[in-house]
Amino acid sequence: MKGCCVALCLLSAVIARCGPAGGLDTLQIGESVIHIGSDPDLPLPRPVILDWVRRSAIAVSNYFGRFPVKTLYLGIHAGDRQRVGGGVTHGASRIDVRLGPDAEAKDLRGDWVLTHEMFHLAFPTLKDRHLWMMEGLSDYLEPVARARVRQLTARDVWREFVEGLPQGLPGADEQGLDDSFSRERIYWGGNLFWLLADVQIRVRTGNRHSIDDAIRAILKAGGNGDANWSIEQVIRVGDKATGTTVLKDLYSELGLQRGDIHLGSLWQALGVVYRHRAVRFDDSAPWAAVRASITAQQGRRI
């Protein structure tokens, strides 16, 4: 994979208490600082919660080579039914998330919500009709980034894709992803768009470029959560970074039209074999190297 593999020692977390009991902590990741405000009645002790934030931040930082913003304010609030939920990202400066009363340490170790929200910090705000592109990107990058720092296995990631992505295919009365408002099309349909884009870029460039290059270039150009961009600007900057027209072509195919996606053929080409809820890999498949590079592990174990 083309890109920078950051030594995680540069991303080591330094946790310092900086406020009254129950309230405020500071987590430093490289040159960035996360200010964490927490409700006093959370169900888990502070060290467990801070380790959860650290793990999420390291997965995102490893993907970009740095944490995507200099300063983040993270509010952790008491929730109700969901053990981890209620994640909302406000531009490029604040995230709020909730922990339910039954949340346990194992829920935070396996959590995807906070990593998903942190990826929103690093992508511009688009018009509502393109919500699928924003949510789908965070949904796609979250498991990929966690696998690269060994918080998930490659089999975990591909099983999630095989089991979940069919939900993103258009129904009988649905058209392109633009103006889609069902949860399945926004999240899983958007996720499928980015997976296909990643695969196509890697195939066309002999694995020299990937979505990584496109997303990093968009962030470098100022496309973070505080920026309001058009989808045309996202596509233009992303395609220039990869030297392809994959985003433009795929948007025409899936954003503006229904598209014609055969997931079975995709899994076969990538060498993803799914049976009885388990995944194994066929390394003789034509795109096996592409599949392996998407989740290739980086850095030391977290």
Secondary structure, 3 states (H helix, E strand, C coil): CCCCCCCHHHHCEEEEECCCCCCEEEEEECCEEEEEEECCCCCCCHHHHHHHHHHHHHHHHHHHCCCCCCEEEEEEEECCCCCEEEEEEECCCEEEEEECCCCCHHHHHCCCHHHHHHHHCCCCECCHHHHHHHHHHHHHHHHHHHHHCCCCCHHHHHHHHHHHHHHHCCCCCCCCCCCCCCHHHHHHHHHHHHHHHHHHHHHHCCCCCCHHHHHHHHHHCCCCCCCECCHHHHHHHHHHHHCCCHHHHHHHHHHCCCCCCCHHHHHHHHCEEEECCEEEECCCCCCHHHHHHHCCCCCCCC
